Structure formats: structure tokens, C-alpha cells
Amino acid sequence: MTVRPAPAHRATLVATDLDRTLIYSNAALALTMPDDQAPRLLCVEVHNGRPLSFVTERAAALIEELAAATDFVPVTTRTRDQYRRVHLPGPPPRYAVCANGGHLLVDGRTDRDWHDRVRRTVAAGCAPLAQVLDHLVRHADPGWLRKARVAEDLFVYLVVERDLVPQEWIKEISGWAADRGWTVSLQGRKLYAVPVPLTKSAALAEVVRRTGADRVLAAGDSLLDADLLLAADHAWRPGHGELADTGWTAPHLTALTTRGVAAGELIVTRMAAWLKEN
């Protein structure tokens, strides 16, 4: 009788966006059921002394389970300071990606070599940030522009009244930015301008190299998550967000219809089930 060898252990990395994918503000919870049927929530972020972001208690248990079984990596457009306000269930992640890939944190500390490499890549192929910021602000209408911000001296975002921003303006500004090595996307009330090489997937590839993971699960909701999802072996997106609004899909993507904090719970439920089946 031939004895088949036991399958080799496969190292799995879970890379997930945070806001409106894994964690949810009060405004994004989208609790549509009667109050007495609403899930119990766990606060995972406090800002200025107030609870800001939440997961369901069931999602919290599953996040802790995933963190014990995989390399669990938050991948966010948040700055490092904004990320450090978030305290997910389970042990602190060994790796985290902030500023859309501009910063790789290892045990909570910035990896300077990675950051310097990103800066050199951006400087070699993209127009200076100051030029992009000046152009966006000068051509924005004060009637719908609320704030202009620079994140980690890496990219720009405008806080806008979304319903008032003309689609033609977005198209024109996107073309101008593309000619200079930048990409523009409107997500909620924020219009982002990000250097093309500044991607979540590039930072993810570096984490995969360091961990030796041979399969990747990913989740995200926004246009800035698309490259992250494409880099995964299997991926999920919720029923809300820019990817859902545009019908974005891929062969290995599960497009959920669930919205709000319940989608966050369903994503980690599906991830945990996928691990058990594969």
C-alpha cells in the first residue's frame, strides 16, 4: 500500500483594509434591523476621548482567530498616527501597511529602508507633491471644497461636498494628474491624489517576501484597494464602497451584497471558512 505524505503546511497571510471593510464608524454602521436585534459592538478606536470605530463581537472573535492562524496584516490609507489609534482584537499585528503603502510598520515601528525606497521610486517618476496640491486647490471650487490635506508628505486628499463636485472636473483633474504620474479617485467625501507607484500591493509583496507566505487572502472596499485585491489568491469586497458602486470584479473575488458592519463580520467569517476548507 502506498502511503501518501501529509500535505505541507501552507503559510497564509491575511491583508485587509480597515475603514468600511473591517472597522466601521457610527456613520458607516448601516444597521438596518430593529434596535433590539442589532448586534453587540466592540469599540476598536477612540479619538479625542470618544469611541470612533467598531466591529461586531462576532467579528472580533473571528479576527482574533485569524490572527492566531495567519500573518494578519492591516493595510490602510490611514497615516501612522491614525492607524495607531486602532486596537484590533488579539495580539498587535507584526506587520502593518500605512499611508497606502508608503510606510511599512514592523512591530509598530517604521521600516526606514522601505520608506526610503518608496520615496525614491515616487521621486523618479512623479510630479512633486507641492505641484499637485497647488493645482488641485487652485482649480477646486470653494463652494464644494472644505479642506485640503497632505498625508505623511506622500499624497494629497481634498474633503469635498461630494454631490456638488462636477464629474467633468474629476475627469479633467484625473487626466492632468495621470500625465504627471498621479492617480485620482473620489471616495466618499474625500478626493485622493496618489502617486501611481504608491500602492498597497507593493507593500504587500514586501510583507509576503519577509514572511514567506505562499497564499494571500485580502479584503477592501475602495478604488485604492483594487490592486491589493488583485494581488491576493482570494479576495472579498463588501456590498458598499466604490468597488461595489462601479461593479468592480475579478475572477478570484467574492463580491458580497451585505453592507455596513455586518459586511465586516461576513468577510472575516468567509476568510475563516476558506482557511478551514483549503
C-alpha positions in Angstrom: 0.0 0.0 0.0 1.3 3.4 -0.9 1.3 5.9 1.9 0.7 9.4 0.8 2.8 12.1 2.6 0.9 14.6 4.7 0.3 17.9 2.8 2.9 20.5 3.6 1.7 23.3 5.9 0.8 26.4 3.8 1.6 29.8 5.3 -1.3 32.2 4.9 -1.3 36.0 5.0 -4.5 37.9 5.5 -4.3 41.5 4.2 -7.3 43.7 4.9 -8.2 47.3 4.5 -9.6 48.9 7.7 -12.2 51.6 7.3 -15.5 50.4 5.9 -14.0 47.0 5.3 -13.0 45.7 8.7 -13.9 48.5 11.1 -16.8 51.0 10.9 -17.6 54.5 12.2 -21.1 55.3 13.6 -22.0 56.8 10.2 -20.9 53.7 8.3 -22.5 51.0 10.6 -25.6 50.7 8.4 -27.7 48.9 11.0 -31.0 48.4 9.2 -32.6 46.0 11.7 -34.7 47.0 14.7 -32.6 48.2 17.7 -33.5 45.1 19.8 -32.0 42.9 17.0 -28.8 44.9 16.4 -25.5 43.1 17.0 -23.4 43.9 20.0 -20.5 46.1 19.0 -16.9 46.3 20.3 -15.1 49.7 20.1 -11.7 49.4 18.5 -10.8 53.1 18.1 -11.1 56.1 20.4 -10.4 59.6 19.1 -10.4 62.8 21.3 -11.9 60.7 24.1 -14.9 59.4 22.0 -15.5 56.0 20.6 -15.0 56.2 16.8 -14.8 52.8 15.1 -16.4 49.4 15.8 -16.6 45.8 14.9 -19.3 43.3 15.9 -18.4 41.0 18.8 -18.6 38.0 16.4 -16.2 39.7 14.1 -13.9 40.5 17.0 -13.7 36.8 17.9 -13.0 35.8 14.3 -10.3 38.5 13.9 -8.6 37.0 16.9 -8.9 33.6 15.5 -7.5 34.7 12.1 -4.6 36.5 13.8 -3.7 33.2 15.6 -3.7 31.1 12.4 -2.2 33.5 9.9 0.0 36.6 9.4 -2.7 39.1 9.9 -1.8 42.4 8.2 -3.8 45.6 8.3 -3.3 47.5 5.0 -4.7 51.1 5.2 -4.5 54.5 3.6 -4.5 56.0 7.1 -1.5 57.8 8.4 0.6 56.1 11.0 -0.9 58.2 13.8 -4.4 57.4 12.6 -3.6 53.7 12.4 -2.1 53.6 15.9 -5.5 54.7 17.4 -6.9 51.3 16.2 -6.7 48.4 18.6 -7.9 45.2 16.9 -8.7 42.1 18.9 -5.8 39.7 19.5 -2.1 40.5 19.6 -0.7 43.6 17.8 0.0 42.7 14.2 3.7 42.1 13.5 3.3 43.9 10.2 1.0 46.8 9.1 0.9 48.9 6.0 0.0 52.6 6.3 -0.2 55.6 4.0 -1.3 53.4 1.1 2.0 51.6 1.1 4.2 54.5 2.0 5.0 53.1 5.4 5.6 49.5 6.5 5.4 49.1 10.2 7.3 46.2 11.8 6.3 45.6 15.4 4.8 49.1 15.4 8.0 50.8 14.1 8.6 52.4 10.7 10.9 50.4 8.4 13.1 53.2 7.2 14.6 51.2 4.3 11.2 50.5 2.8 10.0 54.1 3.2 13.2 55.5 1.6 12.8 53.0 -1.3 9.2 54.2 -1.8 10.3 57.9 -1.8 13.0 57.2 -4.4 10.6 55.4 -6.7 8.0 58.2 -6.4 10.5 61.0 -6.9 11.9 59.3 -10.0 8.6 59.1 -11.9 6.0 61.5 -10.5 5.5 65.2 -10.3 6.3 66.8 -6.9 3.5 66.7 -4.3 3.5 70.5 -3.9 2.7 70.9 -7.6 -0.2 68.5 -7.4 -1.6 70.1 -4.2 -1.4 73.6 -5.7 -3.1 72.6 -8.9 -5.9 70.8 -7.1 -6.6 73.6 -4.7 -6.4 76.4 -7.4 -8.8 74.5 -9.6 -11.3 73.4 -7.0 -14.5 75.4 -6.4 -14.6 77.0 -2.9 -18.3 76.2 -3.0 -17.6 72.4 -2.5 -14.1 72.3 -1.2 -13.9 72.0 2.5 -10.3 71.1 3.3 -7.1 70.2 1.6 -4.7 67.8 3.4 -1.3 66.2 2.9 -0.8 62.8 4.4 2.6 61.8 5.6 4.2 64.1 2.9 3.3 61.3 0.4 -0.2 62.1 -1.1 -3.0 64.6 -1.1 -6.7 64.5 -0.4 -9.5 67.0 -0.5 -12.5 66.9 1.7 -15.4 67.9 -0.5 -19.2 68.1 -0.7 -19.4 65.1 -3.0 -22.8 65.9 -4.5 -21.6 69.3 -5.7 -18.4 68.1 -7.4 -18.9 68.1 -11.2 -18.0 64.8 -12.8 -16.4 66.7 -15.7 -14.0 68.4 -13.2 -13.0 65.0 -11.8 -12.4 63.7 -15.3 -10.2 66.7 -16.2 -8.2 66.7 -13.0 -7.7 62.9 -13.4 -6.3 63.4 -16.8 -4.0 66.2 -15.7 -2.7 64.0 -12.8 -2.2 60.9 -14.9 0.1 62.8 -17.2 2.2 63.6 -14.2 2.3 60.1 -12.6 -0.5 60.5 -10.2 -3.9 58.9 -9.9 -7.1 60.5 -8.7 -10.1 58.8 -7.0 -13.2 60.1 -5.3 -14.1 58.0 -2.2 -17.0 59.2 0.0 -16.2 62.8 0.8 -12.5 62.6 0.0 -10.9 63.1 -3.3 -7.4 61.4 -3.2 -4.5 62.2 -5.4 -1.8 59.5 -5.0 1.4 58.8 -6.9 1.0 55.8 -9.2 3.8 53.8 -7.6 2.4 54.3 -4.1 0.3 51.2 -3.8 -0.9 48.8 -1.1 0.1 45.8 -3.3 3.7 46.8 -3.5 4.0 46.9 0.3 2.0 43.6 0.5 4.6 42.0 -1.8 7.3 43.1 0.6 5.5 41.6 3.5 4.9 38.3 1.6 8.6 38.2 0.9 9.5 38.6 4.5 7.0 36.2 5.9 7.4 33.5 3.3 3.6 33.3 2.9 2.5 31.2 0.0 -1.1 32.3 -0.2 -2.8 35.6 0.4 -6.4 36.5 1.4 -7.4 40.1 1.1 -10.4 42.4 1.5 -11.2 46.0 0.6 -13.9 48.4 -0.4 -12.3 51.3 -2.2 -10.6 52.0 -5.6 -7.3 52.3 -3.7 -7.8 48.6 -2.6 -8.2 47.2 -6.2 -4.5 46.4 -6.6 -4.4 44.8 -3.2 -7.3 42.5 -4.1 -5.8 41.6 -7.5 -2.6 40.6 -5.7 -4.4 38.0 -3.5 -5.2 34.4 -4.1 -8.7 35.0 -3.0 -10.4 38.3 -2.1 -13.7 39.8 -0.8 -15.4 43.1 -1.1 -18.4 44.4 0.8 -21.7 45.5 -0.9 -20.8 49.1 -0.3 -18.0 51.4 -1.4 -16.5 52.5 -4.7 -15.7 49.0 -5.9 -19.3 47.9 -5.4 -20.6 51.1 -6.9 -18.6 50.6 -10.0 -19.3 46.8 -10.2 -15.6 46.1 -10.0 -14.8 42.4 -10.0 -12.1 39.8 -10.7 -12.1 36.0 -11.2 -10.9 35.3 -7.7 -13.1 37.9 -6.0 -16.2 37.3 -3.9 -18.5 40.3 -4.3 -20.7 40.4 -1.2 -24.0 42.2 -1.2 -24.1 42.8 2.6 -23.4 46.3 3.6 -22.1 48.1 6.7 -20.6 46.5 9.8 -22.4 43.2 9.0 -20.3 43.0 5.9 -17.1 43.3 8.0 -18.3 40.3 10.1 -19.2 38.4 6.9 -15.8 39.0 5.4 -13.9 37.5 8.4 -16.4 34.7 8.6 -15.7 33.8 4.9 -12.0 34.1 5.5 -12.1 31.7 8.4 -14.2 29.3 6.5 -11.9 29.5 3.5 -8.9 28.6 5.7 -10.7 25.5 7.1 -11.6 24.3 3.6 -8.2 25.0 2.0 
